Amino acid sequence: MIAVKGEGAVQADGGDWEPATAGQVAHWRAGEEHTTRAVTDLMAVAVEVAGPQ
């Protein structure tokens, strides 16, 4: 996920919430449980890529 505008937070595998602000990237491994929340209006781009076939 690429945070484009605003502020948010991300969490992976039930861990601590980490801030995500404009210009930051969050990366999760395939199958990793994760969630995102907005702190202010958040615009983000999600990119999903298939692994080796």
C-alpha positions as CSV (number, residue, x, y, z in Angstrom):
1,M,0.0,0.0,0.0
2,I,1.3,3.5,-0.9
3,A,-0.1,6.3,1.2
4,V,-0.7,9.2,-1.2
5,K,-2.4,11.8,1.0
6,G,-3.5,12.1,4.6
7,E,-2.6,9.9,7.6
8,G,-3.4,6.4,8.5
9,A,-2.1,3.4,10.4
10,V,-1.3,-0.2,9.4
11,Q,-1.1,-3.4,11.4
12,A,0.2,-6.9,10.4
13,D,-0.5,-10.2,12.2
14,G,-2.0,-8.5,15.2
15,G,1.2,-6.5,15.9
16,D,1.5,-2.9,16.8
17,W,-0.2,-0.2,14.8
18,E,2.4,1.7,12.7
19,P,1.8,5.2,11.3
20,A,1.4,5.5,7.5
21,T,1.6,9.0,6.1
22,A,1.8,10.4,2.6
23,G,4.9,9.0,0.8
24,Q,5.2,5.9,2.9
25,V,4.8,2.3,1.7
26,A,3.5,-0.7,3.6
27,H,4.4,-4.2,2.4
28,W,2.8,-7.4,3.5
29,R,3.8,-11.0,2.5
30,A,1.4,-13.2,0.7
31,G,-1.2,-14.6,3.1
32,E,-0.1,-12.3,6.0
33,E,-3.1,-10.9,7.9
34,H,-3.2,-7.2,7.9
35,T,-5.5,-4.1,8.2
36,T,-5.4,-0.4,7.5
37,R,-7.2,2.5,9.1
38,A,-7.5,6.1,8.4
39,V,-6.6,8.7,11.0
40,T,-7.5,11.6,8.7
41,D,-8.9,11.4,5.2
42,L,-6.5,8.9,3.7
43,M,-5.9,8.3,0.0
44,A,-3.9,5.2,-0.7
45,V,-3.0,3.0,-3.7
46,A,-3.0,-0.8,-3.2
47,V,-0.9,-3.0,-5.5
48,E,-1.2,-6.7,-5.5
49,V,1.2,-8.9,-7.3
50,A,0.9,-12.6,-8.0
51,G,3.9,-14.7,-6.9
52,P,5.7,-17.3,-9.0
53,Q,3.3,-19.6,-10.8
